[in-house]
Amino acid sequence: MLYRRPAACHLPAGGRRAVCVGALTGARGRAYNQGDPKGKYRLEVFNMDELQILNLADAPEHTEQVSRWLWEEWARADGYTLEEIIFRTRHSMLRDTVPQQLVALWNGQAAGTVALWRNDCKTRQDLSPWMAVLYVDPAFRNRHIGQALQRASIEAARALGRYDWLYLITELEDYYEKTGWEFVGDAPVGHGHTEKIYRYPL
């Protein structure tokens, strides 16, 4: 499995909640379909004026930085090179289906990422799609970016219009329940270990 579970983002309680905007709207509810005559695929999510979340396909200049995060956090330990992960990321930048890779920008700087994958658990091939590789750069933590990325992945999956649930797998205890995820059960992940599967209604 290529870089498996979402990383903890160490977000504080309280503060302003993320404001999420669906596929047809942008900041403050304005219509947003420029460059997409069908108005279906562009997604922007805003928390505060400083935060913007985009499909990486619409911000490809951040591909190497996103790939480096994924490599350092997960894939390097599994024997992948950075170049292989860049290749993988470039082939995960779709808009109208999965896989998708999203990037959070804080005042224009890459601050975090999350993905939608077809599957992130080898022993539950019956479930799809999955929120995966949630990561916030340490320099940008404690700004609710992780919660905004969660919401962005949910909205991106919902905008596809073909799924009832979004899933994730994690080792974390009592973290995702706080943001509305429902526990499904444990799943074996190899070497006698299990991890927890959650789902979110779409």
C-alpha positions in Angstrom: 0.0 0.0 0.0 1.4 3.4 -1.0 1.5 5.9 2.0 -1.5 4.8 3.8 -3.2 6.7 6.6 -4.0 10.4 7.2 -1.6 12.1 9.5 -2.7 14.0 12.7 -2.8 17.7 12.3 -2.8 18.7 16.0 -5.7 21.2 15.6 -6.9 23.2 18.6 -10.5 23.1 19.8 -12.7 26.2 19.2 -12.0 29.0 16.9 -13.6 29.8 13.6 -14.9 26.8 11.7 -14.0 26.1 8.0 -16.5 27.4 5.5 -16.8 25.1 2.5 -18.0 26.0 -0.9 -19.2 23.4 -3.3 -18.3 22.8 -7.0 -20.4 25.6 -8.4 -19.4 28.4 -6.0 -16.3 30.1 -4.8 -15.4 32.6 -2.0 -18.5 34.1 -0.3 -20.8 32.1 -2.5 -20.0 33.7 -5.8 -20.5 31.6 -8.9 -17.3 29.9 -9.9 -17.1 28.2 -13.2 -14.5 30.1 -15.1 -12.5 27.8 -17.4 -15.1 25.0 -16.9 -18.2 25.6 -19.0 -20.0 22.7 -17.3 -19.3 24.3 -13.9 -18.7 20.9 -12.3 -15.1 20.4 -11.5 -13.5 23.4 -9.9 -13.5 23.3 -6.1 -12.4 26.1 -3.7 -12.8 26.0 0.1 -12.2 29.0 2.3 -11.7 29.2 6.1 -10.3 32.7 6.4 -9.1 35.2 3.9 -5.6 33.6 4.1 -6.7 30.1 3.2 -7.5 28.6 -0.2 -7.9 24.9 -1.1 -7.6 23.9 -4.7 -7.5 20.7 -6.8 -3.8 20.2 -7.5 -4.7 20.0 -11.2 -5.5 23.7 -10.9 -2.3 24.5 -9.1 0.3 22.1 -10.6 3.2 24.3 -9.6 2.8 22.8 -6.1 3.1 19.2 -7.3 6.7 18.7 -6.2 6.0 20.1 -2.7 2.9 18.0 -2.2 4.9 14.9 -3.4 7.7 15.7 -1.0 5.3 15.7 1.9 3.8 12.4 0.9 7.3 10.9 0.4 8.7 12.1 3.7 5.6 11.3 5.8 4.7 7.8 4.3 6.3 6.6 1.1 10.0 6.8 1.9 9.6 4.2 4.6 8.1 1.9 2.0 11.1 2.2 -0.2 9.8 4.7 -2.8 12.0 7.4 -4.2 10.8 11.1 -4.4 10.8 10.9 -8.2 8.4 7.9 -8.0 6.1 9.8 -5.8 6.1 12.8 -8.0 5.2 10.5 -10.9 2.4 9.0 -8.8 1.1 12.4 -7.8 1.0 13.6 -11.4 -1.2 10.7 -12.3 -3.6 11.4 -9.3 -4.6 14.9 -10.4 -8.1 14.3 -11.8 -11.2 16.5 -11.5 -14.3 14.6 -12.5 -13.5 11.3 -10.8 -11.0 9.8 -8.3 -8.1 9.9 -7.6 -7.9 13.6 -6.7 -5.2 15.5 -4.8 -6.1 18.8 -3.1 -3.6 21.4 -1.8 -4.2 24.0 0.9 -2.6 27.4 0.2 -2.0 29.9 3.1 -1.4 33.3 1.6 -0.3 31.6 -1.5 2.1 29.2 0.2 1.6 25.4 0.1 0.5 24.5 3.6 -1.1 21.0 3.4 -2.8 18.4 1.3 -5.4 15.6 1.2 -6.4 13.1 -1.4 -9.4 11.2 -2.6 -8.5 7.6 -3.5 -10.5 4.7 -4.9 -9.2 2.6 -2.1 -6.9 2.9 0.9 -7.5 -0.5 2.6 -6.4 -3.7 0.9 -8.8 -5.8 3.1 -11.9 -3.6 2.3 -12.0 -3.4 -1.5 -15.7 -3.2 -1.3 -15.6 0.4 0.0 -14.9 3.6 -2.1 -13.9 6.4 -2.2 -11.4 7.2 0.6 -10.0 10.3 2.1 -6.3 9.7 2.4 -2.9 11.3 3.2 -4.2 14.2 5.1 -1.2 16.3 6.0 -0.5 19.9 7.2 3.0 21.3 7.2 4.3 21.8 10.8 4.8 25.5 10.0 1.1 25.9 9.3 -0.5 23.9 12.1 -2.9 25.2 14.7 -4.8 27.2 12.0 -7.7 24.8 11.4 -6.2 23.8 8.0 -6.6 20.1 8.7 -10.3 20.5 9.4 -10.7 22.6 6.2 -8.9 19.9 4.2 -11.3 17.3 5.6 -14.3 19.4 4.6 -12.7 20.0 1.1 -12.3 16.2 0.6 -15.9 15.7 1.6 -17.2 18.4 -0.7 -15.1 17.0 -3.6 -16.5 13.5 -3.1 -20.0 14.9 -2.8 -19.6 16.9 -6.0 -19.0 13.7 -7.9 -22.6 12.7 -7.2 -22.1 9.0 -7.3 -21.2 7.9 -3.8 -23.1 7.7 -0.5 -20.1 7.6 1.9 -16.5 8.8 2.1 -14.2 6.5 4.1 -10.9 6.7 5.9 -8.5 4.4 7.7 -6.4 5.5 10.7 -4.6 4.5 13.8 -5.9 7.5 15.7 -8.2 7.1 18.6 -11.2 9.5 19.2 -10.0 12.1 16.7 -12.2 11.9 13.6 -15.4 11.4 15.7 -14.9 15.1 16.7 -15.5 16.2 13.2 -18.5 14.0 12.4 -17.0 10.8 11.2 -18.8 7.5 12.0 -16.8 4.5 13.2 -17.4 1.5 10.9 -15.1 -1.1 12.4 -11.5 -2.5 12.6 -9.7 -3.9 9.5 -6.6 -6.0 9.4 -3.6 -4.2 7.7 -1.0 -7.0 7.9 1.5 -8.3 10.5 -1.3 -8.9 12.9 -2.2 -5.2 13.2 -5.6 -3.5 12.7 -6.6 0.0 12.0 -9.9 1.8 12.3 -12.3 2.6 9.4 -14.6 5.6 9.5 -17.2 6.9 7.1 -18.8 10.3 6.4 -22.2 10.7 4.7 -22.3 12.3 1.3 
